[in-house]
Amino acid sequence: MSIPYIDWNGLWREVHAAKRVPMRDPKYWDKRAVEFARHASSSGYVGQFLEIMKPEPNWSVLDVGCAAGTLSVPLAPLVRSITAMDSSPAMLGLLDERCRKEGIGNIRPVKCGWEDDWDAFGIGDHDVAIASRSLIVDDLRGGILKLQSRARKRVYLSTLVDDGPHDRKIVEAVGRTFRSGPDYIIVYNLLRQMGVYANVAFTINREEKIFSGIKEAEKAVRWMLHAMTPEEETRLRNHLAGCLIRCDGGWKLPYRREVRWAVLWWDKQ
């Protein structure tokens, strides 16, 4: 098949359909909220994203899938206003708590998801629209068009590169077949097919997590293994017991991973 006629949106749908994790369910994110917020704030992703973004003080920003304010909170003092949108009440609760603690007054949280009627929730137009690691949509083309329709000046989105934050060795250790998420190249090629010449840059985080012991390590990696059976629980515990090595401050996995995210952005014409 000629490359210009490849159905990139259909390929995105196929990869998404193969995933076992119910990532579109707000209850899934409610359960992960505290641990997700802790991990998101400890990586170098945010600083690298903001360096790529180069925010301007007069911007109004829409942050779709804001989580607990991963980008919204550090972005708040750098722009005029932010509409922080997420479908998880727990995530928005953590965002509200962070805003109160840090005295942030220019973030407007809205409980709203990709599939909702954004007009009904008063989302409105903004100078810049962001979807940071939050492209959890079946219809990628429709999601991009929806995000773009709310931006007057520029659109930013970031998405997976290769395996992303998932450790395939952990997934395979419990006996599952690892299925990678939809890589950024699908998004980039669909944008090109849509007539969008997107800029691309990458954030890189070299992970080496330190755990106090097996229980903490098990808790830290469980998010990759939705709805484990008792047998899988045992396999995970045995795998970690056999591979964790001593280090200063505790225990760690015997390898380091490089986690990349692709940041794509373009100006509205």
C-alpha positions as CSV (number, residue, x, y, z in Angstrom):
1,M,0.0,0.0,0.0
2,S,1.3,3.5,-0.8
3,I,2.3,5.3,2.3
4,P,0.1,8.4,1.7
5,Y,-3.0,6.1,1.8
6,I,-2.2,4.1,4.9
7,D,-5.1,4.3,7.4
8,W,-3.1,5.7,10.4
9,N,-6.3,6.4,12.3
10,G,-7.4,2.8,11.8
11,L,-3.9,1.5,12.9
12,W,-4.3,3.6,16.1
13,R,-7.7,2.0,16.8
14,E,-6.2,-1.5,16.4
15,V,-3.4,-0.9,18.8
16,H,-5.7,0.7,21.4
17,A,-8.2,-2.2,21.1
18,A,-5.5,-4.7,22.0
19,K,-4.7,-3.0,25.3
20,R,-6.1,-4.7,28.5
21,V,-6.0,-1.7,30.8
22,P,-9.2,0.4,31.0
23,M,-7.5,3.7,30.6
24,R,-10.6,5.6,29.6
25,D,-12.4,4.7,32.9
26,P,-12.1,7.6,35.4
27,K,-12.2,5.0,38.2
28,Y,-9.0,3.5,37.0
29,W,-7.3,6.9,37.3
30,D,-9.0,7.6,40.7
31,K,-7.2,4.5,42.1
32,R,-3.9,5.5,40.6
33,A,-4.1,9.2,41.4
34,V,-1.8,9.5,44.4
35,E,0.9,7.2,43.0
36,F,0.7,8.7,39.5
37,A,1.1,12.2,40.9
38,R,4.1,11.2,42.9
39,H,5.8,9.6,40.0
40,A,5.0,12.3,37.5
41,S,6.5,15.0,39.8
42,S,9.7,13.0,40.3
43,S,10.7,12.6,36.7
44,G,12.5,15.1,34.5
45,Y,9.6,15.2,32.0
46,V,7.9,18.4,33.1
47,G,11.0,20.6,33.0
48,Q,11.9,19.2,29.5
49,F,8.4,19.7,28.2
50,L,8.3,23.4,29.5
51,E,11.7,24.0,27.9
52,I,10.3,22.8,24.5
53,M,7.1,24.7,25.0
54,K,8.6,28.1,26.0
55,P,5.4,29.5,27.5
56,E,4.6,33.1,27.1
57,P,3.1,35.2,30.0
58,N,0.0,36.4,28.0
59,W,-1.1,32.9,27.0
60,S,-4.4,31.3,28.1
61,V,-3.8,27.5,28.1
62,L,-6.1,24.4,27.9
63,D,-4.6,21.4,29.5
64,V,-6.6,18.3,28.5
65,G,-6.0,15.3,30.7
66,C,-4.3,17.4,33.3
67,A,-4.2,14.7,36.0
68,A,-3.1,16.2,39.3
69,G,-1.6,19.2,37.7
70,T,1.5,17.6,36.3
71,L,2.0,20.5,33.9
72,S,-0.7,22.9,35.0
73,V,0.9,23.6,38.4
74,P,4.4,24.4,37.2
75,L,3.0,26.2,34.2
76,A,0.7,28.5,36.2
77,P,3.2,31.2,37.1
78,L,4.4,31.3,33.5
79,V,1.1,32.0,31.8
80,R,-2.0,34.2,32.2
81,S,-4.6,31.4,32.9
82,I,-5.1,27.7,32.6
83,T,-8.2,25.5,32.1
84,A,-7.2,22.2,33.6
85,M,-9.5,19.4,32.3
86,D,-9.7,15.8,33.5
87,S,-12.3,13.1,33.9
88,S,-11.0,11.8,37.2
89,P,-12.4,13.4,40.4
90,A,-9.5,12.1,42.4
91,M,-7.0,13.7,40.1
92,L,-8.8,17.0,40.2
93,G,-9.0,16.8,44.0
94,L,-5.3,16.5,44.2
95,L,-4.9,19.4,41.8
96,D,-7.2,21.6,44.0
97,E,-5.2,20.6,47.0
98,R,-1.9,21.6,45.3
99,C,-3.4,25.0,44.2
100,R,-4.5,25.8,47.7
101,K,-1.1,24.8,49.2
102,E,0.8,26.8,46.7
103,G,-1.5,29.8,46.5
104,I,-2.3,29.3,42.8
105,G,-5.3,31.2,41.6
106,N,-5.2,31.1,37.8
107,I,-6.1,27.4,37.3
108,R,-9.7,26.5,36.6
109,P,-10.3,22.8,37.0
110,V,-13.1,21.2,35.0
111,K,-14.3,17.6,35.3
112,C,-14.6,16.7,31.6
113,G,-13.3,14.0,29.3
114,W,-12.4,13.7,25.6
115,E,-15.8,12.3,24.7
116,D,-17.8,14.9,26.5
117,D,-19.4,18.0,25.0
118,W,-16.7,20.6,25.7
119,D,-19.1,23.5,25.0
120,A,-21.5,22.2,27.7
121,F,-18.7,22.4,30.2
122,G,-17.7,25.9,29.1
123,I,-14.2,24.9,27.9
124,G,-14.1,27.7,25.3
125,D,-11.1,28.8,23.2
126,H,-7.5,29.3,24.4
127,D,-4.3,30.6,22.9
128,V,-2.7,27.2,23.4
129,A,-4.1,23.7,23.8
130,I,-2.1,20.9,25.3
131,A,-2.6,17.1,25.5
132,S,0.3,15.9,27.6
133,R,0.6,12.1,27.6
134,S,-3.2,12.1,27.6
135,L,-4.3,11.0,24.1
136,I,-6.6,8.3,25.5
137,V,-9.0,8.3,22.5
138,D,-10.2,5.7,20.1
139,D,-10.6,8.2,17.2
140,L,-7.2,9.9,17.1
141,R,-8.1,12.1,14.1
142,G,-11.2,13.3,15.9
143,G,-9.3,13.9,19.1
144,I,-6.7,16.0,17.3
145,L,-9.3,18.0,15.5
146,K,-11.2,18.6,18.8
147,L,-8.0,19.7,20.5
148,Q,-6.9,21.9,17.6
149,S,-10.4,23.6,17.4
150,R,-9.8,25.1,20.9
151,A,-6.4,26.6,20.1
152,R,-6.1,30.1,18.6
153,K,-2.3,30.0,18.3
154,R,-0.6,26.7,18.9
155,V,-1.2,23.0,19.8
156,Y,1.1,20.8,21.9
157,L,0.7,17.1,22.4
158,S,3.0,14.3,23.7
159,T,2.8,10.6,23.3
160,L,4.6,7.3,23.6
161,V,7.9,6.4,22.1
162,D,8.6,2.6,21.9
163,D,7.5,1.0,25.2
164,G,7.1,4.4,27.0
165,P,7.1,4.0,30.8
166,H,6.2,0.3,30.6
167,D,8.8,-2.2,31.5
168,R,8.3,-5.2,29.3
169,K,10.5,-7.4,31.5
170,I,8.1,-7.0,34.4
171,V,5.0,-7.7,32.3
172,E,6.6,-10.8,30.7
173,A,7.8,-12.0,34.1
174,V,4.2,-12.7,35.2
175,G,3.5,-14.7,32.1
176,R,1.8,-12.0,29.9
177,T,2.6,-11.0,26.4
178,F,3.8,-7.4,26.3
179,R,1.8,-5.2,23.9
180,S,3.3,-1.8,23.3
181,G,1.1,1.2,23.0
182,P,0.7,3.2,19.8
183,D,4.0,4.9,19.1
184,Y,4.3,8.6,18.3
185,I,5.1,7.8,14.6
186,I,1.4,6.9,14.1
187,V,0.5,10.4,15.4
188,Y,3.1,12.1,13.4
189,N,2.1,10.4,10.1
190,L,-1.6,11.0,10.7
191,L,-0.8,14.7,11.3
192,R,1.1,14.8,8.0
193,Q,-1.8,13.1,6.3
194,M,-4.1,15.8,7.7
195,G,-1.8,18.5,6.3
196,V,-0.1,19.4,9.6
197,Y,3.7,19.8,9.5
198,A,4.4,19.1,13.1
199,N,7.6,19.9,15.0
200,V,9.0,17.0,17.0
201,A,11.3,16.9,20.1
202,F,11.9,14.2,22.7
203,T,12.1,14.2,26.5
204,I,14.4,11.6,28.0
205,N,14.3,10.2,31.5
206,R,16.8,7.7,32.7
207,E,15.0,5.7,35.3
208,E,16.7,4.0,38.3
209,K,14.2,3.6,41.1
210,I,15.3,2.7,44.6
211,F,13.0,0.6,46.8
212,S,13.0,-0.2,50.5
213,G,12.2,-3.8,49.7
214,I,10.1,-6.3,47.6
215,K,6.8,-4.9,48.9
216,E,7.5,-1.4,47.8
217,A,8.9,-2.6,44.4
218,E,5.8,-4.7,43.9
219,K,3.5,-1.7,44.7
220,A,5.5,0.5,42.3
221,V,5.1,-1.7,39.3
222,R,1.6,-3.0,39.8
223,W,0.1,-0.2,37.6
224,M,1.5,-2.0,34.6
225,L,-0.4,-5.2,35.4
226,H,-4.1,-4.6,35.6
227,A,-6.3,-7.2,37.3
228,M,-3.6,-9.8,38.2
229,T,-4.5,-13.3,39.1
230,P,-3.1,-14.9,42.3
231,E,-0.7,-16.9,40.2
232,E,0.5,-13.7,38.5
233,E,0.9,-12.0,41.9
234,T,3.2,-14.9,43.0
235,R,5.2,-14.8,39.8
236,L,5.7,-11.0,40.2
237,R,6.8,-11.4,43.8
238,N,9.2,-14.2,42.9
239,H,10.6,-12.3,40.0
240,L,11.4,-9.2,42.1
241,A,12.9,-11.4,44.9
242,G,15.2,-12.9,42.3
243,C,16.3,-9.8,40.5
244,L,16.5,-6.9,42.9
245,I,20.0,-6.0,43.9
246,R,21.4,-4.1,46.9
247,C,22.4,-0.5,46.5
248,D,22.9,2.6,48.7
249,G,19.5,3.4,50.2
250,G,17.8,0.1,49.5
251,W,17.2,-2.1,46.5
252,K,16.9,-1.6,42.7
253,L,16.4,-3.4,39.5
254,P,19.6,-4.6,37.8
255,Y,19.2,-2.4,34.8
256,R,18.4,1.2,33.9
257,R,15.7,2.2,31.4
258,E,15.5,5.3,29.2
259,V,11.9,6.5,28.9
260,R,11.2,8.8,26.0
261,W,8.2,10.9,25.2
262,A,7.6,12.6,21.8
263,V,6.4,16.2,22.0
264,L,4.7,17.3,18.8
265,W,3.6,20.9,18.2
266,W,2.4,23.2,15.4
267,D,1.1,26.7,14.9
268,K,-2.5,27.3,13.9
269,Q,-2.6,28.8,10.4
